[in-house]
């Protein structure tokens, strides 16, 4: 006896129930808790849709809030299904931290953000569910694709040559607790106690609201993105060593004791990103030399060097200089090369030369961090995975909408 697959059975059941549900949805449009959309058997109510429309109209006043809200809720149901199948969950602490981080974009705490939404008719659950869906999807993509996604050293080399992280500077998303001396409790002891007890962003925010004397205390200590260079040197040295979800030891500055909690880190590209240096190699060869033999199957400057071993030292030139400082004729040749490619040129004096572009490098006093570039490339790959996987889920979904 043949058995039906789960997908085929699901299709058959939908064919049976669609006419019934469609009729029910048409007659129940005024019921806030009646189905507005059904995604693979999961209901989106009229109330949820209305709430998301209002929420999006506040976040993006110039957008088509109705279309965006419908698409967003459909995607949320698809994401939730995958998260449940993989056993992915968001902890209450992570959810609280995510809500604080979202509200922090408007320099508000989550509670302040919720209070600001209330007069506009947006329920707290609408904001919470929106943030939770995003957090679930991020963790779902990591669980599904991160183990099989990697970044090679060659990919990092190429990204640096193309200018990724060039002129870059570390930027940090921090939270702070500022404790002033002279109060009833010893700020150093209090800071050490917080350091020992707090392990999450939500916990740090709670401690900041309770203890911090900084204006940021009302926002749970949340600060906006800061460049490392904007911080005092004694603080910059401490926070630069942190990984996300880590806290500094108590830092004493004047009459205060400060704790910093790192929520996220990234790098910013400055104007120097457009200023490049070229690393190139050139040497002359005798007339009649088979240059094709020299340049074939060679893709690194180190591989090309042995062909010039019998030449005088001054006949071989390898240098790294600003692209703008390269002589015009040679600059035109180098602009046509990718890293590892060669060209054969004839100088104004009639000398035949072999030229190879070793690499293009960002012209910056701050070297590109390979770890930062690796993280950026990995994030790009994960974003592509997320986009293509969601498109696949949409294509396979059974969506009933009036």
N, C-alpha and C positions, 0 to 999 in steps of 0.2 A: 504494500500500500504506500502510495506516495505521500510525503509530508510537505507541508507548506513552510517556506521560510518565514521568519518573523516579519521581514519587510513586505512580502506578498500578503501575508495575513493582515498587516496594518493597512495596506492599500484597499483590500476588500472591505474591511470594517469602515474605512472612511467613505467608500462608495455607498455603503448602506446608510451611514448616519449623516452624510453631508446634507441631503435634502431636508431632513428633519431639523438639523441644527440651523441650517440657513433660514428656515421658516421661523424658528424660535428667536434667532438673532434679529430678524426684521421686526418682529412684534415686540421685542424687549429692548429696543434701543433707548427707551426712556428709563429703563431700570439700570442704575449705576453699577450693579454687580452682575449684570447679564454679560455674556460673552460679546466682546467687540471683534476680537480676532482669536483664532485657534491655531496654534503652531504645534504640529505633531501631537495633537491631543491635549496640549497645554493651553489653558485659557488665559487671555488677556481681557480684563473686564473693561467696561465703559469707563468706570471710575479711574482705573490705572491709566487709560489712554488720555482722559481729560486732564488728570494730574500731570502727566508727562508733557502734554502740550503746553500747559501753563508754565511749567518749570523751564522748558526749552525756550518759550517766548521771552522769559526773563533773562536767560543766559545768552541768547542769540536773537536780539530784537529784530534784526534784518533778515533772518532766515525763515524758511517755510516750516514753522514749528510743528504743524500737523503732520506733514510728511516725515520730518526728522523724528518726531516722537513715535510714529507707527513703526518706522524702520528700526529705531533703537530698541523698542520693546520686543519686536520679533527677534532681533539679534540676541537680546538678553535671554529669551527662552531657549534659543539654540545653544548658547554658551552654558546656560545652567544645566541643560541635559548632558552635555559632555563632561562638565565638572562633576556631576553626580556619578556618571559612569566611571570616572577615574578616581572617585573618592576624594576630590579636592574640596576643601572647606576654607572659610575665612574665619579666623578667631575673633572674638569680640574686641580684643586689644588692637588687632590689625585693622579692623573695621573702624574703630574709634580714631586711630591714627590716620587712616585714609580720609575720613570725614574732616578731620582737623586740617590735613594737608590741602584738601580741596578748598575748604573755606579760607585757608591761609592765603590763597591767591587774591582774595579781596581784603586781606589784612583783618580777617575776622576769625574767631573760634568757631567750631562747629555749632555750639549753642547759639552764638550770636547770629550765625548764618541762618539757622533754623528760625530764629525769632524774626529775622528780616524777611524771610519767605512767607511767614504766617499771614500777615495782612494781605498778601497777594493771593491767598487761598491754596498754598502749597503745604501739604501735610509733611511732618517730619519723616514719615515712612517713605515718601517719594524720594527725598534726598538720600536717605539711607540705602534704599534698594538700588538706586542709580550707582552709588559709589561701590556697593557690594558687588554688583554685576561686573564692574570694571576690574576689581581686585580678583574676583573669581577667574575671569578670563586670563588675566596675566599669569596667575599661578597654574592654570590649566595648560596654557601654551608652554610654560617652563617644564611642567611635568611630562608633557607629551613629546616635546621636540628637543629640549636641552640636552638630554643624554646622547642624542645622535647628531648634534650640531657642533661643529668645531671651526676654528679659525687657524689657518696655517701660517707659518712664519713668512712664507712667500706672499701671502695675501696682506700681511702686516707691512712688509717691505713696500709693496706696490701702493698701499694706502698712504704710507708716509711720503713716498715719492710723489704721489698725486696731491699732497698738501693736507691730508687729514691730520688734525691736531696741530697744524703749523701755526706758529705764533700763539699757540694755545696757552691758556692759563687755567689752573684749577679753580673751579667754583664749587661752593659748598652750600648745602641746604641744612642749616643748623637750627637747633632750639637751644635756649639759654635759661639758666637759673642764676640770678644775681643775688647774693646774700651780703648784706652790709654788716660791718663790725659795729660794736657798740650797743647791740640789742640785748635782749634778755638771754639769748642762747649763743653759744660759741659757733660762729658761721663755719669754721673749719670742721668741727665735729659734725655739724648738721650736713655739710656737703659730703663728708665721708659716709655718713649714714645713708644719704640718698644714693650715693654711688654704689653702696653695697646692696641696697634694697631694690633699686629700679633696673629693669632689664628691657623695657619696651618703650616705644615712642609715646604710647598712650600713658604709661606710667610716669614718664618724664613730664608730660604735659600736666598731669594731675599734680605732681610735686611742684611744678613751676607756679601753677595757680595758687597753691597753698602757701608757698614759701618765698617766691621770688619778689624782689623789690623793684624790678625793672618794669617799665610800661608794657613790655611784651607779656607780662604775667597773665593779663586778661585773655591773651590768645594762646595760653598754654606754653608760653616761652618761644613760640614759633617765630622765626625770622625768615625774611625773603632770601633769595639767592645772594651770596656774597662772594666776591673774588678773594682769593687767598691773600693777594697783595694789599687788599683794603684793611686787613686785620693787623693789629699791633704785632710786631715780630714775635714777642713771647707767647702770644696766643696762636699765631699762625703755625709756629713750630709744633704746637701740641695737636691742633685739630688736623693738620696735614697728615698725621699718622693714623687717623681714624678710618675704619671701614664703616659703611652704613650700619646703623643700630648699635654703634659703640659710643661710649661716653668718655670724656677726658677725666683725668684726676682733677681734684680741686686746684684751681689756678688763683693765686693771690695777686691782686693788682691794687695797689694803694690801700684804700679802706674797704675793699670788697673782696669776696671770694666768689669765683664764677665756675660753673659747670657748663660744658657744651655737649650736646647730643647730636650726632650726625645722622640726618634722615636720608640724605642722598648726596652724591657727588658727581660732577661732570667736568667737562672742559669747554672753554669758550674760545672761539677763534677770533683773533684780532686782525687789524689791518695788515700785519706782517704776513698773513696767510697768502696774500697775493704777491708777495715778494719772494722769489725763488732763487736758490743758488743751484748751479750745475756742477756736478762732479764728472769730469771727462778725462779721457786718455787719448793722446795723439803721438804718433812717431812717424818719421819719414822712412821710406823704403827705396831701395835702389831701382833705377829704371829697368823695366822688363820683369820685375818681381810679380809672381802670380798672387795678386792680392785676394783673389777668390779663395785660394787655398788657405790663406791666413784667416779670412773672416768667416768661412763656413764652419758651422757647428760650434761657434763660440758665442756665448751669451753673457759672459762676465768679464769685467776688465782684468780680473786676476788671471783668467784663461788666456787673455791676449798678451800679457806681459812677456811670456817666454819667447814670443816671436821677435822681441826686440832685445834679447839678452846679449847679442853680439854688437849692439849699437853703443856708441859712446853715451855715457850717462846723460849728457846735456841734450842728446837727441830724442830722449823720451820725456814727455811732459804729462804729468797727471796733476790736476789742480781742481780745487773747489772754489769757485768765485761767484759773485752775484751775476745772475743772468744778464743784467743790464751792462756789466763790465766786459762781456765777451765781445771780441771784434765782430763787426757786422757780418762779414762773410761766413765766419765760423758759426756765429749765432744762428744764422739762417739754416745752416746744416744741422745743428743740434736741435733746433725747433722741430725738424722733421723726423727726429729719432725718438723711439721709446727707449726706456732703460734696457741696456743689454744689446742694443742694435748698433751696427757699424756703418760707416760710410767711407768711401775713398775719395779724397779731394786732391786738387792740384793747386798749390799755393801760387801767389803772384810771381814768385821766383822760379816757377816751373817744377818745384819739388812735389813728388807724389807722397801723400800722407794717408795713414789709416787713422780714423777717428772713431772712438766708441763713447757713447753716453753711458756712464756708469750708473748715475741716478740723478733725479731732481730732488732737492732737499728744501724744506722750509727755511727761509732766512730769518731766524729768530734767535734771540738770546735764551729762549726757553726751549730746550729740546723736546721733541715729541716723545711722549711716554708710550712705550710699546704696550704696556698694560692698558692705558687709556684707549689706544687705538684698537686693541683686541676687544675691549668692552664695547666700543662703538660698533665695530664690525659684527660682533655677536648680537648686539641689540638690533642692528639692521636685519640680520638674518632671521631673528625671532619675529620681527615685525612682518617680514614677508611671509613667514610660516603662518602667522596669525591671520593675515589678510587672505591668503589662498585657502586656508582651512575654513575660514568663515564663509567664503564664497562657495566652497564645496558643500558646506552644511546648508546654505540657502538653496542651492540647486537641488538638493535631495529632499528638502523640507516639504511637508504637506500643510499648506497654509489656507485657512478658510477665512475670508474677510469680505464683508458686504461691499 
